[in-house]
Amino acid sequence: MSPSDDVTPRAALPAAQYAASRHAAWLGAAAIITDEVGRVLLVHPTYREDGSWLLPGGVVEPGEHPHVTCRREVIEELGLSDLPLSAVLAVHSFSRNHPDLQPGTPCPGEVRFVFDGGTLTLDQVAAIRLPRKELSEYAFLESREAVQRLRPVDGQIMLAAYRARLGNTGTAHLADGRHILGVPALDRHDVHVRHWPLWDSPLHRGPVPEGLPVQQAWAWCFAPDGRVVLVTEPGPRGALPMLPGGIVARTDATPEDTLHREAAEEARLTLADPVRLGWVLDETGEIHGGVRPNARLRLAARVTSVAAAAVDPATGHPFARLLTTPAQAAALLGWGPPGACQAQLAAETARERWGLPTARSAAIEEIPAEGMRLS
């Protein structure tokens, strides 16, 4: 390879001098581990003066690879020895002068790898054992609450890694907590997993009993490629995803009318052929002001058109619209194993009734503001 005419060759440095001239940085490794409804596991170290929490993980020792570090730290910190690390969710470069460093810390900078530690079963959660001199407690937290307990940059890393797992968008590459290779849709709209208080309520497949009012109607709305539409409701602490649908109004003759109206208002969707999948019992109606026992209807429907985004008349702001696989939608909704079963039922209904494919693996995408054509 010929030297460039614009670059003056420099004399070869002695090996020791060359080695000393290379950039040096610490290495760290951590894991995103969740429970069955998608809450993130954090640990509370005894040695941090500011009281902040951490993802499970630690410092890479000399000669150690980051994935080995992550497995070792999970065993040492949690007592769990059988967790697979299925993917690298994020790689983060941390500057030595970052404001989140504790004063007086002589850090040359850090490169941190965040791995996917998967989902723990109830038996695995019960088996967690902490080294009490190092960690005082652990907790599974909603991502919005987890961010509050982490240092700001650690919260940014956690969210980017977790959203890479939820969105199937590949490894997130970050510098000082910020994406450097484009911002995926979940990060762009600050989307968090929504945790519904009645997530473990069973889906009843038969008709709604007489005398039990239908308070809400929500639908798995399928695009021709087998993905479903989620809308995100923005708020001061981030956006929460939901299926198209909403509260049955007095002017709605049927819950299906509610679905058509709400899908058009919130997501600008035109739907066809809605079919009832079942209903969930809300025994008290407490999460909507104590409206007495009621049924929350679950449906599936075909999306026939997606118009340009508009301001929702009920809220006064537009909703972001995401295309996800049914399994991704269930994870973002925080419905746990019952939600995964409901997503599978919806996908089977779409395949059998409309001949739609089953979308199993895809990156979450945002529907453009100008709408989209459906082929």
N, C-alpha and C positions, 0 to 999 in steps of 0.2 A: 504494500500500500504506500503510495507516494505521499510525502509530507505536503501539507498545504502551503501555498506560497505566502499566505497571510499569517502563518504561525511560525515563530522562531523556535527551533528545536532547543530543548534544554538538556543539559548534561544529565545522564542517569544518576539518580541518587543512590547512595549506599543503602543496603536493605533495611538497616535499623532506622536510618533517617526517613526513608520512604514510609516505613510502617508507622512511625511517629507522626507523619504528616497526614495520614488518613483520618477521615472524620470518625469520631467515636461517639457511640450512643448506648444507653442502657437498652435492654430488651425486656419486655414484659408479656405475659399471656394471661388471658381471662376467658371465661365461658358465659354464654347466655344459656341459662337453665330456667325452665318454666314449669308451673304446675299445669293441671289438666284444663284450666280455663285461661291460660296464657298470662298469668302473673309472673313477674320476673323475680328470680331469687337474688337477694342481696345479703351480704354479711356485714356485721358491725365490728370493726376492729377496735381493740382496746388501746392501741398506740397512737391514734390520730387525735391531736389536741382539739381540732375543730369539730369533732363528733360526726364527721361524714362517714358514709357507708361505701361499700365496694362491691363489684362483681366478684364472685369466686375466682381466684387466680393469684398470681404473684410474680416474683422476679425470676428471670431466666438465669440460672447459674452458669459459671464458665464451662464451656464445652457442651452445653445442653441445648437441644432444639426446642423451639417454642411449644410444639404440640406435646412434647414429653413433659415440659414444665406444667402445662395446663392439666394433664392427667395427674401428675404428682400432687399439684396443689389441691385438686378436687378431692383426692384421697386424704391428704393431710388436713384440709379444712372442713370437709363434710363427712369423711368416713365412707364415701361411696367409691367403690373400686370397679364398677362395671359400666360406667357411662361411656358410650361411644362418642367420638368427636367427628361429626359427619361433614362439616364444612368450615372453611375460614370465612366468617361473616364480615370481618372488617380488619383492615390494617391501618394503624394510626401513627402519624409522625408528630411528636410533641417537642416544641421548641424549648431550649434551655432557659429562655427568659419569659416563659409563659406566666401570666399573672396568677394562675391557679397553683403554682408552686409555693410551698410553704417558705416563708422568709428564711434565708440562710441555707437552703438546700443546694448543695453544689452539684446540680444535675447537668450533664452535658447534652441533654435531650434524650428522648426515649422513642423507640419503635415498639408498638404494642399490637399483638395479634389477639383477635377475639374469635373464639371458636363456638360452634353450635353444640351445646351440651345436651340438647334434646329436652324431652318432657318427662318429668318424674311421675311415677305412679304413687298412689297413696302409701303403698308399702315402702317404697324408696324414701318418701318424705319422712315416714316414721323411723327410718333407719339412720337419719342424719345425726351425726355426733360431732360436736364442735370442740376444738382445742381451746379450753376456756381461758388460758393465759393470753391467747392471741385474739380470739373472737368471743364477744360477749353474747351475741344472739344472731339469728337469721330471720328473714321474713320474705314471704312472697307478696309482691306489691304490684298494683296496677302501674303501668308505665308512667302515668302522670304523677303519681305519688313517689315512684322510685326516683324520678328526676329531682324531686325536692330534697331527697336525702343524699344525693351524690354531689360532689363538686361539679361546677358547671361543665367543665370539659369532659369529665367522666360521664355526665348525663348525656352530652351530645354523642359520645362514642357509643354508649349503651343503646340509645335510640336508633342510631344509624345501623348498628349491627342487628338489632332486633327487627327493624323494618326490612333489612336485607333478607332475613329469614322469612318473614311474613310475605314479602312481595316477590320472592324468588328472583331478585334482581342481580344476583352475583355479589362478589366481594365488594364492599364499600371501601374506597380509598380516601382517607381523611388526613388533613394537616391542621393541627390545633383545633380539632373538633369540627372542621368544615370539609364538605365534599370537594374534591379536586377534579373529578371526572364526570361532572353532570349530577344533578340532584334528582333522585327517583321521586315518583309521584307521592308516595307516602310521606317522605321527608318534606317535599315542597309544600304540602298542605298540613304538615304537623299532625298526622293522623295517629291516634292512639287506639288500642283495643278497647272496645266498649264492653263493660261487665254488667250484665243484666242481673238484678237480684234473684230472678226466678230461672236462672240458667239451667238448673237441673230438673225443671218441671217436664213431665213426659208429654209427648205429642199424642193426642187422642185422634185416632183415624176416622171415627164415625162422625155422624152429624152432630151439630151442637144441640144439646138438650133443650127442649122447650122451656121457656122461662129464664134461660140463662142468656143475658144480653151479650152481643158481640161488641166489644168496646173498640177493638182495633183490627185492622186488616193489613198484613204485610205480605209481600210476594217475592219469590225468587224469579227475577225477570231475566229471561234467557235471550242472549244474542244468537245469531245463526251459528257461530262457532262453538257454542256450548258454554261460553262464559256468562256470568251474571253481572248485573249492574248493582253497584253500591253507591249510595250518596253519602257525603260527609257533612256533618253539621258543625260549622266552626263555632268556637267559643274561646273565652279568655285563656283557658288552659290547654288549648289544642282542639283538633277536630275529632269528632266521634262518628264512626261509620254506622249506617243502618240500611236495611232493605227498603226499597220504595214502598210507600204505603203510609198509613197514619190512623188517626182517630176517626171513627165513624161519626159523621155529622148528622144532625137531624134532617138535613135536606137530602141525604143519601138514601135512596130507596133500598139499596142492598149493600153489603160489604164490598161487592165487586165494583159498585159505583164509587165507593171510597177509594179503592185501589186505582181506578182509572183517573180520578180527579187528582189524587195526591201524586201519582207518578208523573202526570203532566205538569203539575205545579212545581214540584221539587226537582225533578230530573229531566223534564221535557221529553218524556217517553210516551209513545203511543203503543198500547198493548193490545193483544188479541188472545182470545180463547183462554181466559183464566180458569184454573181448575183448583178446587180445594184439596189441600193435602191433609189437613187436620186442624186441630185447635189445642191451645194451651190454656189451662185453668189458672186464672189469677184469683185466688180465694178472697182477697181483701180489697184489691184495687188500690192498695196503699201507695204504689209508686206513681199513681195519677190522682192523688188527693182523696183516696178512700171512697171510690165510687160504687162499692159493694162487689160481690163476686161477679166475675164476667169472663168471657172467652176472648182469647186473642187468636184470630184466625191466621193460618198460614196457607198461602196459595203459591202456584206456579203459573207463569204466563209467558207468552212470546212477545219480544220487542219487535215491532214492525217498522218503527222509525225513531230517530233521535234528533230533535231539533236543536237549534242554537241555545246556549245557556241563557237564562233570564233570572231576574230577581224573584225569589219565592214570595208570594203575597202575604203568607202567614208570618214570615220572619223578617222580611225586608232585606235579605241578602241572598246571593246565589250560592248554590251547593256545588262542590266539586263532584264529578261523576267518575267512578272507577270501574274498569272491567277486570274481574277477577274470576278464578276458578271457583266453583261452589265450595271446595274445601278451604280455600283462602278466605272466602267470605265468612264461613263458620268460625274460623280462627279469629278474624278481626272483630266479629260480633261477640266473642268471649262466651260462647255457648257450650264449650267443653264437648265431651263425648256425645251428649244428646244432639248438639248442633251438628256434629259430624255426621250422625245418622240421618238427621233431617236433610242435610246437604246431599247425601247420597240418594235419599228418596226423591228429592227434587230433580236430580240429574237423571235418575231412572225414569221418572215421569216425562221429562223432556225428550228422552231418547225414544220411549215407547209411543208417546202421543204425537210428537212432531218430527221424529226421525233425526233429532239433533245429536251431534257427536258429544262424547263425554270429554270435557276439558280437564286434563289431569295435571299438566305441568306447563305453566306459562308465567311470564313476568306480569305483575300488575301494571296496567296502563291507565292513563287518564283519557277520558273522552274529550276531544278538542272542544273549546268553547263554542266554535261555530257548528258543532254537531257532527254527524257522520252518516255516511250511507251504509246501509246493511245489504250485503250481497246474498 
